[in-house]
């Protein structure tokens, strides 16, 4: 293992690219060698990310595999869905480690790409090789991984809420509904009419309520845990916050259980997981994205309505951190044999 790993951030001008840079610039084992942007090539990074002023004296460049192949050891791809497909095979052929933050390699079943992303996946062999980058579920598989498929934010929140429920057989149900409230930064730095923050301010607006594509990831991962087919419906809601995602995942208890027993099962499932915090009681009894903003933490909790045996599992994350850039770096750290929290010892902001 090298003392310092040289990395490229491809698509460094967006919100996720900016968060990657914010983390990597202070990472003790990483040297940022290349940052690409078609729109801002030749211009300083601080022009787009003024929060990095004085921390990065580097300009954006155009992306060229030939030009970066001898300059870096690893590549973070912060590109739109469908674009990474053009680069990942070539980068892997060069022996580089690739962390892809798009959905292009998250799903193991290539047929699902026709259903959820409207294209036929050209590299089913790479889907087999890619490791789904959720460290709480795939820590050992991430060791020495060459292709990491970083999860989506709504999928991450949903999976982290439901994984201990499914694993510990708190319920016999095989169908779950996850209501996810998410801030406007999920819409990216180039907003559409609907995702533009002034349009979202003071709004609580469901979208893709007929079927959100992150459900495919949640079903894949939860079915693997359950060793049975699990169905998940994710209903996202745009809210007027800028950052943060809260999943409220609903199901029904098979039998009446004491709350302490459920706490024990959730705590046991996440024992030793550095970035999962179990929220119970106190002034703020349930997870709230407000208290993870700027960090890679996921706060997990639950509530039972004993009258009808309804169980709701909660998961609060910063959608740009544990839902994107932070989780990508966490998975990369594991793959490289670094400390899992290198570059990620970031305390949540308060107030935020």
N, C-alpha and C positions, 0 to 999 in steps of 0.2 A: 504493500500500500504506500502511495506517495505521501510526502509530508503535506502537500497542498494539491488539490485537484483543480484543474483548469476547466471552467464551465462557460457555456454560451447560453444566453437567454434569448430565444427566438420568439419575437412578438413582444418585445419589452416595453412597448409604449402604452399598453392597456392597464387596467386596474390590477389584473392578476400578475402581469409582467412586472409592474411596479412593486407589488408586494413581494415577489420573488427577489427583486433587487434589494428591497429594504432588509430582508432576512439575510441574503447572501453577502451583503457588503460587510457585515460584522461576523460572518461565519469564520471560526478559527482554522478551518481546514480547506477553505475554498478561495480560489482566485477567479474573479469575474474577468474573463478575457475578451468576450464578444457579446454585444447587445445589438440585436437587429430590429429594424423597423423600416418598412418601405416608405412610409409617409415622412419620417423624420431623419432619414439617412443623412449623415454628415453633420447633424445638429447635436448639441450636448444633451445628455440625459436629463440634466436639471431643468431644461426648457419645458419638458413634459412632466417631470416629477420634481417639483420645486422642494419637496420635503427631503430630497437627497442632495440638495445643494451643499457643496463642500465635502461630500462623502464619496462621490464618484467623479473622477476627472476623465471621463471617457465619452466618446460620441457614439451615437447610433450608426450602424452600417447596414447596407443591404445584405440579405441572406444569400450566401453561396456555399454550398457544401464543400466545393473544392477549396475555397479560401479559408474555411475554418477547420478543415480536417486535421491539419498539423498544429493547430493552435489550442485545441481543447481536448479534454478527456471525456467530457459528458455534456449533454445538451438537454435543456429544459425547453419544451415546446409549448408556448402559450398561444396557440393558434385556434381559429374557428374549427368546428367539427367538419370533417371531410378534407381538411387541408394537410394535416399531419401524415395522412396516407401517402402523400407524394414524397415524403422525406424519410420516414422511419426506416424502411428497408435499407436504404442507402447508408444511413448513419450507422445502423447495426453492422452492415458489411465492412465498415471502416473500423469496427471494434470499439465504437463509442457506446457509453451507457446513455440510454434515452429515458427521460421522464416526460411522458405525454399528458398534458392537462386537458386535452380534448376527450371526446367519447369514443375516438376511433378504434381503441383496442381494449375497451372495458368489458365488452360482452364476449363470453366464450362461444356462444352459438351464433354463427354467421347469419343464420336465417333471421335473427332478430333485427339485424341492421336494415333489412328490407321493410320490416314492420314499423320500426321506430325512427329510422333516419333516411328512409327512401333511397337507399342504394345497396347494391350487392357488394359485399366486402371482398376485395381482391386478394387478401392475404390471410385466409383462415389458418394457415400454419402459424402465423405470428400471434393470432388470438390465443392459440394453445400455449405459446411461450410467454406471453405477457403476464405479469403478476399484477393483480388488482391491488392498488396501493393503499389499502386500509390497514395500517399496521396492527390495529387491535385484533384483526382477524387473520392476518397473513404475515406475521413477523418473521417466521422461519423461512417462508418462501421468498421473502424480500432479500434475504442474505445473498449477496453476489448476483442479484437480478440485473439483467442487461436491459430489459424493457419493462418499465413501470407505467401502468395505466392508472393515472390518478383519478379518484372518484369524483362524481359531481357533488355539488354542495347539498342539494335536497336529498340525494341518495344517501350521503354521509349522515346527515341528521336523522333520517328515517332508520337506517341500518343500526346506528348506535343506540337509538331508542329501543328497537325491537330485538336486537341480537340476544340480550340476556333473557328476554321473555320467551323466545323460541328455544334457546339452548337449554333452559332450566325447566321447560315444559310446565310453565305456570298456567298455560292454557292449552286446550286441545284444538283450538281454532286454527285453521289454515288460511284464513282470509283476514287482512288487516287494512284499515284506512289510516293514512297519515296526512294530517292537516298541517301544512308547512307555511308559516308566515316568514317572508323574506324581504330584506331591504332593497333599495333601488340599485345598489352597486352590482347586484346580480345581473342587471341588464347590460353591464359593460360600459366602457368609456365612450362608445359611439351609440347613443340612445336612439331607439325608435320613437315614434309618436307615443306609444303606450308606455314605454319604459323611461321616458324622459322624466326627471325628478319632479318638475313642476306639475306634471300630469298625475304623479303618484302621491304628491303631498296631500295629506288629509284624506287619502283614499285607503280603503280596505277592500281590495278587488281580487276575486278569484280569477285565475287564468289556467288554460289547458286543463280545465276541470273534467273534460271528457276522457282524459288519459295523458298523464305527464310521462315523458320518456325516461326519466330517472327511475320510474317504477321497475324497468327491466333490470337495472342494477340491483335494486333492493330485492327483487324476487330471486335473482341469481344467487346472491350472497346468503339470504335467509334460508333458501331451499337447501343450500349446501350444509348449513348448520343443522337444519332439521332432518336432513336426509329424507325429505319429502317435498312435494310440490307446494310451495307457499305462494299465495296471490297477494299482491299489495296494490292498493290504489292510492296514489299521491295526489292531493289537491293543493297546489300552491296558491298562496294569496300574496299579492303585492301590498306592502304596507309602507308607510311614509318614513320609516327609518332609512338610514343610508347603508349601514352594515348590520349583519346579524341574521340568523335563521333559527326559528323555533319549530321543531316538529312535535306535534301532539298526536301520538299514534294510538288508535283505539282498538280494543278487543274485549272479549268476555272471559271471565275466569271460569274454569271448568268446575271448580269447587271453591267453597269459601275458604280463604286463607287469611291468616293474621298478617298484618302489615309487616311485622318484624321478619317474618319468614321470606317475604318478597324482597325486603331490603338485603337480607343475607344472601339470597341467590344472585341479586344484581351485583353486590359487592364482591362476591366470590368470582363471578364471571370477569370482572374488570380488575381483579387483584393484580397489582404490579404494573398496570398500564399508566405510564407517566402523564398522559394528557387527558385522562378521564377523571372527573371529580363527581362524586356522588352527593347530590343536594338533598338534604333532609331537614325539615323543621326550620327553626330560627325565624328571624324577621321576614326573610324571603324564602318561603317553603318550597318553591318550585324553581326549576331552571329558568333563567332569563338571559337572553343574548346580551343584555346591557352589561353583564358582569364577566363576559369573555372577550369583549371587543379589543382588538389589537393583539390577541394571544392565540395560541394553538390549542387551548383547552376546549374540551366538550363537557358540559355540565349535564348530568343525567339524573332523572328523578321519575316519580310516578304518583298517581292518585287512584284510589279505589272508591267507587260509589257502591257501598255495601248493599244498599237496597236492591239493586239489580245486578250486582257482580260485574259492573263495568270497570275495566282497568284501562287507564290511559298512561302510556309511557312518554316521558318528555326528554327532549334532547335540544340543548342550546349551543350553537356554535357561531363563530364569526365566519360568514360565508366566504370571505376572501382569505382566511387563514386556515382553520381546520377544514373548511369547505373547498380549499383550492391550494394556494401557495404554501401555507404552513405544512399541510399534510404532505404535499409533494416533497418538500425538503425533509420532513420526518422520514418518509419512505426511502428517500435517497441516502440519508444518513445510515440507515440500516443496511442498505445494499452495499455501501462502501466500507462498512465496519467501523464507522464513526460512532460517537456517543449519540443516542437517539435524539437528544435534545440540543445538540450543537446548533447554534444560531437561533434557537427557539426558546431560550430562557427569557421570554417576554411576559412581563406582568400585565394583566388586563388593565385598561385605563379606567379610572374612576375619579370624578364623574365623566360620563361620555354621552 
